[in-house]
Amino acid sequence: MKLKDNKIIRTIYRIFLYAFAIFGFGVLAAYGIYQMGWTKNKGGVDKNNRYLADISKIDPKAGSIKADEKLSENLVRLAALSRFYPLNAQLIGRALYNKNANIDKMIAACEIDLQKNDKYQKTVSNYLNILSVKEKQENENAIQWMNTSEWSVLKQAIVKEKPLIDSAARLCGVEPRLIVGCLVGEQIRLFNSNRESYKRYIEPMKVLNVQSQFSLGVNGIKDFTAMAVEENLKNPQSEFYMGKRYEHILDFNTADRTAERISRLVNYHNHFYSFLYTGCILHQTAVQWRRAGYPIDNRPDILTTLFNIGFSESHPSPDPQCGGSHISVGGKIYTFGVIGFNFYYSGELLDEFPYEEKTFIE
């Protein structure tokens, strides 16, 4: 019996010994395999690899013509995407306002799983076909008065004035583009009302028209309006008061204010004060309406209208109206306020006079 027990013990011992040896060999083998890198999951090449490679080559800073064409295509694709996946279209739409966002790639990311979606692809194709059909138009610009030779000349003249406009705008705390909106309205009016002067001097020299009689300077500012601007700068009780930081921007250097004022505005070689008075009128008008509880900071149509009709006609209300002088351009009648609005939102001269975060700086 004792002998039998010993055999059983030896058998069990051998089994454990062999099992341990096998386990040890397995551990060593596994370690060796791991060290050789045979256990690494290299995965596979994604089926969309080439698609993604093509997307990576998209350059958002491509030439302007290609960039414009790509933007049009993206907007078409975004419209199609909004029909199938409004959430994605909404998220991408928000990114349009982020200058660092790459809209091309955002749309492409959404379209990875839509490559075989026949309904989506057919919708995109139909939209792109519509985009490819160019309707013939008599004029290039949808804003009709911008198709005139006068506008072509005026643009060149305004660009020459950029340093002075920017300088005046900084001094009076007004967005330069808004000052230009008033300048455009006044100059377009003068170009068309004084054709002889335009043909003889303005068109060949690409300069602004300067007034020197009832209205003064390149923006046609009347003497009594300029005086009101000066008074409003100094009077904290005035509804047009812009604030202490602006009190001295129009201080005079001589005792003869009338002569100096006229000299400032009627200067054929330097129009800085025309722009500065214009900016002050705009800023003071905006202050008046803001204090009355009816802010018009984002209404270039109303601001240019009020610049045109004057302080005495500026009555803050919840329902301001665009209008002002009637101006004939290219056989069509426009109001001063509409011309100012047209220019401001046209995108013309955007490199020289970009939209700024704030229209006015208090």
Secondary structure, DSSP 8 states (H G I E B T S, - for coil): -HHHHHHHHHHHHHHHHHHHHHHHHHHHHHHHHHHHTTT-------TTHHHHHHHHT--TT--HHHHHHHHHHHHHHHHHHHHH-HHHHHHHHHHTT-TT--HHHHHHHHHGGGTT-HHHHHHHHHHHHHHH-----SSS-SSGGGGSHHHHHHHHHHHHTHHHHHHHHHHHTB-HHHHHHHHHHHHHHHHHH-HHHIIIIIHHHT----EESSSEETTTB-HHHHHHHHHHHH-TTSTT---GGGTTTT--SSS-HHHHHHHHHS-SS--HHHHHHHHHHHHHHHHHHHHTT---TT-HHHHHHHHHH-GGG----SS-----SEEEETTEEEEHHHHHHHHHTT-TTTTTS---S-SB--
